[in-house]
Amino acid sequence: MSMPKKRRYQEDVAGRGLWADAWYRFKKNKLAVVGLTFVVILVCVSIGTIILDLATDNKVYEALVVKQNLSQKLDGPSLKHFFGCDEFGRDILFRLLWGTRYSLFIGVVSILSALIAGGLLGAVAGYYGGITDNIIMRIMDVFLSIPSMVMAIAIVSALGTSTMNLLLSISIPQIPRLARIVRAQVMSVKGKEFVEASRAVGAGDMLIIMQYIIPNALAPIIVQASLSIGSAILSIAGLSFLGIGVQPPTPEWGSILSSARTYMRDAWHISVIPGLMIMLTVLSLNLAGDGLRDALDPKMKN
């Protein structure tokens, strides 16, 4: 890079804010943009199916997603049914489209819930330190000692299969991980000059945490949350595959895979296509999360 170009680049960076500069560098990562585009398409599909159900009073859902037609049982991909039909003659494409909202909704809401709970615990532990930090972190260590899937299975088995219980089973194992990340960020920020200045003018602890510390420690937390959504979707699919997640005939991706395992030899498409959908979604979320991490990392600016 010649000197004039380098100088212009530095001037452009100086003229942008943190998030504007992060978005500028994020766009340069082509794989991250592809991943984000795929995720945005899935979000639009989810919103579209919800609007369509509300507009038609669930008639499209009942006719295309739930209604059985045994005359086309296990039909392969064709012009009439692009992804083929399942063991009950239901179109797999429509079931995947309608199932998008369940996987995305539960994945996003569970991670947001874990982020709120874990963020508050981590912020309190990192800010106050001492015995408060020890108590909170030792409790988090207990939760971290239990494998996430084992904890999720135990929660759903104890509370029963419902959307709310599934949300709890996905979010609770994520709380300790997010709490540790927030704690580390808060500990690195709480000694800064602007925090000391706000404390000197009489600001309360909660105001300092919410208004000064957390906003300045937000970047790595957002990255970790975006990466966690992919693992949450995998956990949802795993629980549904085991029969303790979203229950049939609701078209969740994991439940579609679970019902397809009996017919894998006779009809490859009813297991391969939903599996590819899960893989592409998780891959896209991870690519977008990696791109966001690089964009927000100060060491990557050059």
N, C-alpha and C positions, 0 to 999 in steps of 0.2 A: 504494500500500500504506500503510495507516494505521500510526501509530507502534506501537500495541500488537501488530499483526500482524507488523510488521517486527522488533520486539524478540523476539517468540516464535519467528520464523524463525531469527534469529541464535542464540537459545538452543538450538534444535533442532540447528542445524549444529554448534554447539560441543559438544553431547552425543554426536555421532556421530564415528566414526573416518573415516579417509580413504576406505576402500573402501565403508563403509556410506553415506557422503555421496555418493560417486560413483554408487552404485547408485540412491540416492534421486533424483538428478538425471537419471540415465540413463532411468529409468522415465517421466520427464516428456516425453521425446522420443518421440513416437508412432511416427514412421517407423523409428527405431532399434529400438523394441520389436517392430515388425512384422518387420524384417529379422532380428532375433535369433530370433524365433519360427519363422520359416521355416527358419533354419539348424538350430535344435534339432529341428525335424521331420525334416530330412534326416539328422541324426545318429541319431535314433531309427529311421528307416527302414533306415539302414546296419546298425545293431546288430541290428535285426529280421531282416534277410536273412541275416546271419551265423549267428544262432541257428537260423533255419529250416533253413539248409543243414546245420548240425551235427546237428540233430534228425532230419532226413530222409535223412542221408547223401548230400546233393546231388541227391536225386531230384526235388525241386521245381524246382531250378535246371535240370536236364537236360530236364524235361518242359515247362516254361513259358518258359525263357529261351533255351536252345540248340537244342532240337528244331525241325527244319524241317517245314513243312506247306505245300507249294507250291500246294495247292488254294485257299488264302486269300492268295496272293501279292498284295501291294500293296493289300489291302482297306483302305478308308477307315475313319474312326472310326465306331463303331456301339455299340449296347448290349452286344454280345458282346465287342468290343475297343474300349475307350473311346478309345484313341489310334491305332487302326488297326494294321495289320501291315506288316512290312518286305518287302524283296524275296525273302526266303525264307519268308514266312508266319509269322514269329515276332512275338509280341505286343510292341508298342513300349512299352506301359506297364510290363510286367514287366522288360523290358530296361533301361528308364530307372531303375526302382527298384533293380535289382541293380547297375547301373552307378554309383549314387550312392556306394557305398562305395569304389570305385576312385578316383573323382575326389577325394572328401573325404580319404580316407586318404593318398593320395600328396601332395595339396596341404598338408595339415596336417603330416605327418611331414617333408616337404621344408623347410617354413618353420621348424619346430622345430629341425631339424638345422642350418639356416643360422643360426638365432638363437643356438644354442649355440656354433658355431664363430666366427661373426662377433662375438658378444658377448664371448667370451674375447679375441679379437684386439683389438677396440675398447677393452676395459677395460684391457688391458696397455698399449696405445699411449697412451691418455688418462692413465693413472696415472703411468707412468714418463716420458713425453715424450722430448724430446731425440732421440738417434740411433735409439732403439727406435721411437719414434713415426714418424720419417721413413722407416725401412725398411718398417714394416708398412703405412703409408699409401701409400707409392709402389707397393708390390705391389698394394694394393687399387685404386689408380688405373689400373694396367695392366688389371685385370679389368673395371673400369668403362668402359674405352675400347672394349670389345667388346660389341656388342648382345646382350642376354640370349638372344634366340631363336637367333641365330647360334651362340653358345656352346653352347646346349642341343643344337642339331642336330649340332654337331661332336662333343660328348661321346657322344651316342647312336650316331652313325655310327662312332666309333672303338671304342667298347666293346661295341656290339651292343644289340639291343632286349630289355630285360628290366626287371622292376619296379625292381630295385636301381639299374640304370643310369639309368632314368628319374628316380628320386629324386635321383641325383647331378646329372643335367642340369638339374633344376629348382632344387636347393638351392645349387649352387656360384655361379650368377650373382647370387643374393640375398645372399651373404655380405658383399661389399664395402659394399652399401647399409646393411645392419644394423650392420656394424662402424663405419661413420662415425657413425651415430646414437648408438650406445653410447659411442663415444669422446667425442662432444660432451657427452653427459650426464655422463660420468665427470669430464671436465674442469671442469664446472660444480659438481660436488659435492665433489671431492677437497680443496678449500680450506675447506670448512666446519669449524666449531669441533669438532663431534663426531668428525670424522676426525682432526683434530690431537690431540684428547684421547686417542683410542684409540692413536695412534702414540706419544704421550708415556708411556703405561703399558706400552709394550713389545710391542704387537700387531704381528704380521708383516704383510708386504705382501699376501700372498694372503688372509689373514684379513680385513684391512681391505677389500679389493676385494669379497670374496664376502659378508661379513656386514654391512658398513656402506655401501659405495658403491653396489653394484648394486641392493640393495633400495630405496634412495632415488632411484634413477634409472630405476625399472622402468616407471612409468606411460607415458611416451611410447614406450618400447620395445614394450610390449604393444599399444599402438594401431597402431604401424607393422607389427607382426607380423600383426595381425588384418586389416589392409588388404592385406598381401602375399599372404594366402591366396587372395584373389580373383584376383589376377594369376597366381598359381601354377596355379590351376584352368584359367585361360585358356591358359596355356602347355602344360599337359597335353593339353587338347583340341586345341590347334594341332599338337602333335607327333603325336598320334594321327590327326588329319586328314591329315597328310602321310604317314602310313603307317610312322612310326618310333617310335610310342609304344606304347600297349597294343594288342596284336595280336588280331584276330578269332579265334574268335567271342566273346572276352571283351567284355561289354557296357559298354565305357567310352563316355562321351558323345561324345567327339571321334571315336572309331572308328565310332560309329553315324552321325554326320554324314558321315564320309568315304565310307562305303558308300552313303549316300543321295544323293550328289551326281549320280550317273548317272540317277536317276529323279525329279529335282526337277520336271520338266515333267509327268510322268505321275501322280505321287503327292506332292502338296505336303506331306502330313502327316509323312512320314518324315524330312524335313529341318527343317521349321518347328518341330515340337514339341520335338525335342532341342535345337535352337538356343534356343528360349524357355527351356528348362530351365537351360541354361548361363547365359543372360542373367539370369534371376531369381535364380539362386544367387549370381552375382558381385555383382549389385545388392544383395542382402540382406546379404552380407558387408561391402560398402562402407558401407551404411546403418548397420549395427551398429558398424563401425569408426569412422565419423564421430560416432555418438552416444557411443561410449566416449571418443573424443578430447575432445568437449565436456564430458563428465562429469568427466574427469580434469584439465581445464584450470582452474587456479585463477582465471584472469581471467573465467571464465564463471559463477562462483559467484553473482554478483549479477544 
